Amino acid sequence: MEVSFHLPGLRKNYPLNMIFLGLMEKKPEFFREGVKIGSFYGEFPTSLWNGGRPSGADQCDAAYIRDVIKNVNAKGIPVRYTYTNMLINEEDLKDPYCNFCMKAADNGMNEIMIFSPILEKYIRENYPSFKLNSSICKRIRDIEQVNEELKKDYYLVVLDYNFNGRFDELEKIEDKGRCEILVNTLCTPDCPRRGKHYENIAKNQRIMLKNRNMPPNRQIPLEPWYCQWGDASDFHEIKKFRTFIKPDELWEKYIPMGFHHFKIEGRTADLFWLVEMYCYYMIKPEYQEQARILLLENLAANRVITLNRFKPSRWVPEV
């Protein structure tokens, strides 16, 4: 059975993802059984329709967007937009940048992660070639509701991370093959502020885009965010969560149950953290050190990361 991993990054992590694809082609023996890439997900920042994770102040030009879509699709991998902004209104549907991104990827191969019913209706009517996926942002916590969601016209349904490890509930899902599971969530289990965090990101996304057209002295302050439960981004910390899924659990429990779509979180993570995640989940343990070094060497060779070098000098005797 194929085991599909959905990886973060159409901008910041795009070079790493393409280098990782090269490793898959050149060193297939490094990889765990059945591993394939199901999609590269994210956005071309800064997109008004984006949700789930914040954009930076960046924005991509048309040539870059077309090139990324072309290069990713040429490898047989879908581009998946995370258009999960929960505060979309009718006027937002006209956004020229988001519509350009849609048209650039409108070739029947690509996908959308969706939350807003308004945006879902618009995309179904205007861009019917895209596969639509139901977002984890919906926070569906009841198995009966999950099964109802799976009856709808979605390609995949991303499960709430709190189902992780609850095998008695997971067994009740009727169409496990169309579910996607987040394996390495950064949020503490049962975080009561996760929904509010999504709202804060959506509001700040709009503010960032308004600020783009304003002089520095008229910039609108972003809405602050603080969560008393914290955002544990350290690999060793999140491994302690009951919702964290180890690779052996994937192959020994989840995959035999019928699940085979898994999402690695990390759109805003640094490259070193992502290298660790990719190796941890997709590379056989005996090859992880080699794979990690090869990835870092290629990132340096492509000037994605910079290695400091001593400047040539000479010793001069003291007077």
VENMO-V834509 format. One record per backbone hydrogen bond with DSSP energy under -1.0 kcal/mol. NH is the residue of the N-H (numbers start at 0). CO is the residue of the C=O. If there is no record, write none. Layout:
# VENMO-V834509
((NH	CO) (NH	CO))
This chain:
# VENMO-V834509
((2	33) (3	259) (4	35) (5	261) (6	38) (8	40) (16	12) (17	13) (18	14) (19	15) (20	16) (21	17) (22	18) (23	19) (24	20) (25	21) (26	22) (29	26) (30	27) (31	281) (34	31) (35	2) (37	4) (39	77) (40	6) (41	79) (49	46) (50	81) (52	50) (59	44) (64	60) (65	61) (66	62) (67	63) (68	64) (69	65) (70	66) (71	67) (72	68) (73	69) (74	71) (75	72) (76	71) (79	39) (80	110) (81	41) (82	80) (83	81) (84	48) (93	90) (94	91) (98	94) (99	95) (100	96) (101	97) (102	98) (103	99) (104	100) (105	102) (106	104) (110	78) (111	130) (112	80) (113	132) (119	115) (120	116) (121	117) (122	118) (123	119) (124	120) (125	121) (126	122) (129	126) (130	109) (132	111) (133	155) (134	113) (137	134) (138	135) (145	141) (146	142) (147	143) (148	144) (149	145) (151	148) (153	151) (154	131) (156	177) (157	133) (158	179) (162	159) (163	160) (165	162) (166	164) (169	165) (170	166) (171	168) (172	169) (177	174) (178	175) (179	156) (180	260) (182	262) (190	187) (193	190) (196	192) (197	193) (198	194) (199	195) (200	196) (201	197) (202	198) (203	199) (204	200) (205	201) (206	202) (207	203) (208	204) (209	205) (210	206) (211	207) (212	209) (213	210) (217	214) (218	215) (229	226) (232	230) (237	233) (238	234) (239	236) (240	237) (243	240) (244	182) (249	245) (250	246) (251	247) (252	248) (253	248) (254	249) (256	252) (257	254) (258	253) (261	3) (262	180) (263	5) (273	269) (274	270) (275	271) (276	272) (277	273) (278	274) (279	275) (280	276) (281	277) (282	278) (283	29) (286	283) (290	286) (291	287) (292	288) (293	289) (294	290) (295	291) (296	292) (297	293) (298	294) (299	295) (300	296) (301	297) (302	299) (303	298) (304	298))
